[in-house]
């Protein structure tokens, strides 16, 4: 990995462990000390599903907030 000045930087690999939010969705913290909290189903949908322009809500098809497989998510 390189920094913004092109210098090589090496970081130890860390496993991302999702936590369960008080809303029932899994969250993951990405980006180090100044990182952001992401909803796991949003990361999966953004990576694996085509994103329609007008649709911004992701639905769990089987209504199980813990099932974040791409096949169980759709934009509505």
N, C-alpha and C positions, 0 to 999 in steps of 0.2 A: 504494500500500500504506500502511496506517496501523499505528502501533505500539499498544501496549496502552492508551495514554492518549488515543488518537484523533488524534494528530498525524500529518500526512502525512509519509511517508518514501519516498524514491526510491532504488532500488537498480539498479545496472547489471545487465543481463541476462547470465547466464553459461550457457554450454552445459554440460550434464551429460554427462560422458564416462565410460561404464562401464569398469571395470577387471576383469580376469579374476582371480578368487581362486584360491588353491592347491587348492580343492575342485572347480574347473572351472566354477563359476557366475559370472555377471557380477554385479558389485556397483556401487552408485552411492552417493555421499555427498551427502546432502541436509540443508540447515538451517544453513549457515554454519559459523562456528567451533565452535559447540556442537552441531553436527548429529549425524546418525546415519548409519551405514552400512546400506544396504538391499540385499537381493537383488533383482535386476531382475525375475525371474520372479514374485516375491511382489507387487511393485508392480503388474505387469500383471494378475495374477490378482485382486487386490483391487479394481482399477479396472474390469475388464471381465467378470469371471465372477461368477455368483451364489455367495455363500459359504454352504455348508451348515454348520449349527451343529456337528455332530459330526465333521466332516472338517477336519483341520488341515494335512495334507500336500499339496503340489502336485506332480503328476507331469508330466514332459515326455512326451507321448504317443509321440513318435518316438525317445525316449531320447537326444536331442541337447540337452545342457545349454545350448548356445549359441542354440537356436531358441526365443526367448521370445515368439513370437506367441500371442495369446490362443487361437487355434484349436488350438494345440499343447499347451495346458495344461489340466489338470483336477484337481479336488480329489479326494483319495482318503482 
